[in-house]
Amino acid sequence: MPRPFIFDMETSDPDDMMALCFLTSHPGVDLRAVTITPGSRAQVAVARRILELTDHSHVPVGVRSLDYEKDCVSAFHYKVLGELDDQDADGPGYEVLGAVFEEFPEATIVTGAALHNLRLLLTENSDVSIGQWVGQGGFAGDSVVEPAHRLEKFSGRETCPTFNFNGDVTGAYLMLTSPQVKKRRLVSKNVCHGLPYDQDMHDKMEPFKDASLGLNLIYKSMDIYLGKKPRGKLFHDPLAACCAIEPDCCEYKEVELYRDRGQWGSRLMPGSGTWISVSLDKDRFFEVLTTTELVS
């Protein structure tokens, strides 16, 4: 049966939009809410249009800030989705999240943004239980990643800045340490930087473009993107979403995360309960990405 999922997103990077499209299309996902950082009315309009196009208009949308003035939406979003009228959210993000986790304490939340909404959820609701957190963020360096799996750009490093965790350091530490978070799995920078959606992947996606509304929107979006940037787009958040559904898209090690001079790293730590990705199975990722039917 489909499992309850929540997606926490932003719109500074188009791959959040792709991840939302994917989560509406996978048959194993029962999307229960979307939360946005910071949460302008323009961002709400983007999320709602995607939900409408994928027959998920019933899904509530919460935001970090109900009165955020800047749009925080790129021209690319409008090229894909057309003109949009600003819309109000259904409520503060932490309240929308709290309602879902009250009904579905086993739910999985995938985060592709700074962790403001989750920090507020945990600080405002001491009784909430988060079944599983799959976060796009963190970094695993040479002491954690085997030589065969190190990306050349990160070889020799133990720490690296990561956007989502640095966007709310307090929220990141809270999510990494709170007993209210029952399972933690991180899709790290050192892995997702090895997954570009380029022309080769676009060609592989072509046979699946009409398999679901979500996959069709991904294909259409990336067709536009590759027309401007043929080198492609790193697929951080869709990878995290795929790992939330099928963890075997990546290999993981159990670690403790730490922060040093604005950069994040990992130490091997059996029993920590935090698992970080150290390698990627690209074939398995693509299989999960394009799944349209559950196999019993």
C-alpha positions as CSV (number, residue, x, y, z in Angstrom):
1,M,0.0,0.0,0.0
2,P,1.2,3.6,-0.5
3,R,2.8,5.1,2.6
4,P,2.2,8.6,3.9
5,F,4.8,11.2,2.8
6,I,5.4,14.9,3.3
7,F,7.7,17.1,1.2
8,D,9.4,20.2,2.6
9,M,10.8,22.3,-0.2
10,E,12.0,25.6,-1.5
11,T,12.1,27.1,-5.0
12,S,15.6,28.6,-5.4
13,D,16.7,25.4,-7.2
14,P,14.4,23.7,-9.9
15,D,15.1,20.2,-8.6
16,D,12.7,20.7,-5.7
17,M,10.0,21.1,-8.3
18,M,11.1,17.9,-9.9
19,A,11.0,16.1,-6.6
20,L,7.5,17.3,-6.0
21,C,6.4,16.1,-9.4
22,F,8.0,12.7,-8.7
23,L,6.3,12.3,-5.3
24,T,2.9,12.8,-6.9
25,S,3.6,10.1,-9.5
26,H,5.1,7.2,-7.6
27,P,2.5,4.6,-6.7
28,G,4.1,3.9,-3.3
29,V,3.6,7.5,-2.1
30,D,0.5,8.9,-0.4
31,L,1.4,12.6,-0.4
32,R,-0.2,14.1,2.7
33,A,1.3,17.7,2.8
34,V,3.8,20.1,1.2
35,T,5.6,22.7,3.3
36,I,7.7,25.5,1.9
37,T,10.6,27.7,3.0
38,P,10.3,30.7,3.3
39,G,6.8,30.4,1.9
40,S,5.9,33.4,-0.2
41,R,2.5,33.5,-1.9
42,A,4.3,33.1,-5.2
43,Q,5.9,29.9,-3.9
44,V,2.6,28.6,-2.8
45,A,1.2,29.2,-6.2
46,V,4.0,27.2,-7.8
47,A,3.4,24.2,-5.4
48,R,-0.4,24.4,-5.9
49,R,-0.1,24.5,-9.7
50,I,2.1,21.3,-9.7
51,L,-0.4,19.7,-7.3
52,E,-3.3,20.7,-9.7
53,L,-1.5,19.4,-12.8
54,T,-0.9,16.0,-11.1
55,D,-4.4,15.6,-9.6
56,H,-3.3,16.3,-6.0
57,S,-5.2,19.6,-5.4
58,H,-6.4,18.1,-2.1
59,V,-2.9,18.2,-0.5
60,P,-2.5,21.0,2.0
61,V,0.4,23.5,1.7
62,G,2.1,25.1,4.7
63,V,4.8,27.7,4.9
64,R,7.5,29.0,7.2
65,S,6.3,32.6,7.0
66,L,2.8,33.6,6.2
67,D,3.7,37.2,5.3
68,Y,7.0,36.7,3.4
69,E,7.3,39.5,0.8
70,K,9.9,38.4,-1.7
71,D,8.7,36.0,-4.4
72,C,11.6,33.6,-4.3
73,V,10.5,32.0,-7.6
74,S,12.8,31.8,-10.6
75,A,11.9,32.6,-14.2
76,F,12.3,28.9,-15.0
77,H,9.3,27.9,-12.9
78,Y,7.1,30.3,-14.9
79,K,8.4,29.0,-18.2
80,V,7.3,25.5,-17.2
81,L,4.1,26.4,-15.3
82,G,2.9,29.6,-17.1
83,E,1.6,32.7,-15.4
84,L,0.5,32.2,-11.8
85,D,-1.7,34.2,-9.4
86,D,-0.2,34.4,-5.9
87,Q,-2.0,32.2,-3.4
88,D,-2.4,31.9,0.4
89,A,-1.1,28.9,2.3
90,D,-3.3,26.6,4.3
91,G,-1.4,27.6,7.5
92,P,2.0,27.7,9.2
93,G,4.2,24.8,8.1
94,Y,4.7,23.4,11.6
95,E,0.9,23.3,12.1
96,V,0.4,21.5,8.8
97,L,3.1,19.1,9.7
98,G,1.8,18.5,13.1
99,A,-1.6,17.6,11.8
100,V,-0.1,15.0,9.5
101,F,2.2,13.4,12.1
102,E,-0.7,13.3,14.6
103,E,-2.7,11.2,12.2
104,F,0.3,9.3,10.7
105,P,3.1,9.1,13.2
106,E,4.9,6.7,10.9
107,A,5.0,9.1,8.0
108,T,8.1,10.0,6.1
109,I,9.2,13.6,5.5
110,V,11.6,14.4,2.7
111,T,13.4,17.7,3.1
112,G,15.0,19.6,0.3
113,A,15.2,23.0,2.1
114,A,16.6,24.6,5.2
115,L,14.9,23.0,8.2
116,H,12.9,25.9,9.6
117,N,9.6,24.2,9.4
118,L,10.9,21.1,11.2
119,R,12.7,23.1,13.9
120,L,9.4,24.9,14.6
121,L,7.5,21.6,14.6
122,L,9.8,20.1,17.2
123,T,10.0,23.2,19.4
124,E,6.3,23.9,19.3
125,N,5.1,20.4,19.8
126,S,7.0,18.3,22.3
127,D,4.7,15.3,21.8
128,V,5.1,15.0,18.0
129,S,6.7,11.8,16.6
130,I,8.4,11.9,13.2
131,G,8.4,8.4,11.7
132,Q,11.2,8.9,9.3
133,W,13.3,11.9,8.1
134,V,15.1,11.6,4.8
135,G,17.1,14.8,4.4
136,Q,19.0,16.1,1.4
137,G,22.1,17.5,3.1
138,G,25.2,16.7,5.0
139,F,28.6,15.5,3.8
140,A,30.7,12.4,4.2
141,G,34.4,12.8,3.6
142,D,37.4,10.5,3.0
143,S,37.3,8.9,6.5
144,V,33.7,7.6,5.8
145,V,33.7,7.1,2.0
146,E,35.7,4.3,0.4
147,P,38.2,5.5,-2.3
148,A,36.2,3.8,-5.1
149,H,33.2,5.9,-4.3
150,R,34.7,9.3,-3.8
151,L,33.9,12.0,-6.3
152,E,37.0,13.6,-7.6
153,K,35.8,17.1,-6.7
154,F,35.5,16.0,-3.0
155,S,38.5,13.8,-2.8
156,G,40.8,14.8,0.1
157,R,38.0,16.6,2.0
158,E,36.5,15.8,5.4
159,T,34.1,18.7,5.5
160,C,32.1,20.8,3.1
161,P,29.4,23.5,3.2
162,T,25.9,22.2,2.6
163,F,23.2,24.6,1.8
164,N,20.1,23.1,3.5
165,F,21.8,22.4,6.8
166,N,23.6,25.8,6.9
167,G,20.2,27.5,6.2
168,D,19.1,26.6,9.7
169,V,21.9,25.2,11.8
170,T,19.8,25.0,14.9
171,G,17.1,23.1,13.0
172,A,19.7,20.7,11.5
173,Y,21.2,19.9,14.9
174,L,17.7,19.4,16.4
175,M,16.6,17.0,13.6
176,L,19.9,15.1,14.0
177,T,19.7,14.6,17.7
178,S,16.0,14.7,18.8
179,P,14.5,11.4,20.1
180,Q,11.3,12.6,18.5
181,V,12.8,11.6,15.1
182,K,12.6,7.9,14.9
183,K,14.6,7.2,11.7
184,R,17.2,9.4,10.0
185,R,18.7,8.9,6.6
186,L,20.7,11.6,4.8
187,V,21.4,11.9,1.1
188,S,24.7,13.7,1.2
189,K,26.4,16.2,-1.0
190,N,29.2,13.8,-1.8
191,V,26.7,11.5,-3.5
192,C,24.1,13.7,-5.1
193,H,26.7,15.7,-6.9
194,G,27.4,12.6,-8.9
195,L,23.9,12.5,-10.3
196,P,23.3,15.0,-13.1
197,Y,20.1,14.9,-15.2
198,D,21.8,15.4,-18.5
199,Q,20.8,14.7,-22.1
200,D,21.6,11.0,-21.7
201,M,19.2,10.7,-18.8
202,H,16.6,12.8,-20.7
203,D,16.8,10.3,-23.6
204,K,16.3,7.4,-21.1
205,M,13.3,9.3,-19.7
206,E,11.6,9.7,-23.1
207,P,9.8,6.3,-23.1
208,F,8.3,7.2,-19.6
209,K,7.2,10.7,-20.4
210,D,3.5,9.7,-20.7
211,A,3.6,7.0,-17.9
212,S,2.2,9.4,-15.3
213,L,1.3,13.1,-14.9
214,G,4.3,13.7,-12.6
215,L,6.9,12.1,-15.0
216,N,5.4,14.0,-17.9
217,L,5.9,17.2,-16.0
218,I,9.5,16.3,-15.1
219,Y,10.2,15.5,-18.8
220,K,8.6,18.7,-20.0
221,S,10.5,20.8,-17.4
222,M,13.9,19.2,-18.2
223,D,13.3,19.6,-21.9
224,I,13.1,23.3,-21.3
225,Y,16.1,23.3,-18.9
226,L,18.4,21.4,-21.2
227,G,17.5,23.7,-24.0
228,K,19.2,26.5,-22.0
229,K,21.8,24.5,-20.0
230,P,22.8,21.4,-22.0
231,R,25.2,20.2,-19.3
232,G,22.2,19.4,-17.2
233,K,21.0,19.7,-13.6
234,L,22.2,18.0,-10.5
235,F,19.2,16.0,-9.2
236,H,19.7,16.4,-5.4
237,D,16.1,16.3,-4.2
238,P,14.7,13.7,-6.6
239,L,17.4,11.4,-5.4
240,A,16.5,12.0,-1.8
241,A,12.9,11.3,-2.6
242,C,13.8,8.0,-4.3
243,C,15.9,7.0,-1.3
244,A,13.0,7.7,1.0
245,I,10.9,5.2,-1.0
246,E,13.6,2.6,-1.7
247,P,16.7,3.1,0.4
248,D,18.8,0.7,-1.7
249,C,19.3,3.5,-4.3
250,C,22.3,4.3,-2.1
251,E,24.7,2.6,0.3
252,Y,24.9,4.2,3.8
253,K,27.1,4.3,6.8
254,E,26.1,5.1,10.4
255,V,27.6,8.3,11.5
256,E,27.6,11.4,13.7
257,L,27.5,14.7,11.9
258,Y,29.5,17.7,13.1
259,R,30.0,21.3,12.0
260,D,33.4,22.9,11.7
261,R,33.9,26.6,10.7
262,G,30.7,26.6,8.6
263,Q,31.2,23.2,7.0
264,W,29.7,19.8,7.8
265,G,31.4,16.5,8.1
266,S,30.7,13.0,9.4
267,R,32.4,10.6,11.8
268,L,31.7,6.8,11.8
269,M,29.5,6.2,14.9
270,P,27.7,2.9,15.2
271,G,24.5,3.2,17.2
272,S,24.0,6.9,16.4
273,G,20.8,6.2,14.4
274,T,21.9,8.5,11.6
275,W,22.7,7.0,8.3
276,I,24.4,8.9,5.5
277,S,24.8,8.0,1.8
278,V,28.3,7.0,0.7
279,S,27.6,5.6,-2.8
280,L,24.9,5.6,-5.5
281,D,23.3,2.9,-7.6
282,K,22.3,5.0,-10.6
283,D,20.4,2.1,-12.3
284,R,18.4,1.5,-9.2
285,F,17.7,5.2,-8.8
286,F,16.3,5.4,-12.4
287,E,14.2,2.3,-11.8
288,V,12.6,3.9,-8.7
289,L,12.2,7.2,-10.5
290,T,10.2,5.7,-13.3
291,T,8.2,3.2,-11.3
292,T,4.5,3.5,-12.1
293,E,3.1,0.2,-10.7
294,L,3.7,-1.5,-7.4
295,V,4.8,-5.2,-7.5
296,S,3.6,-7.3,-4.6
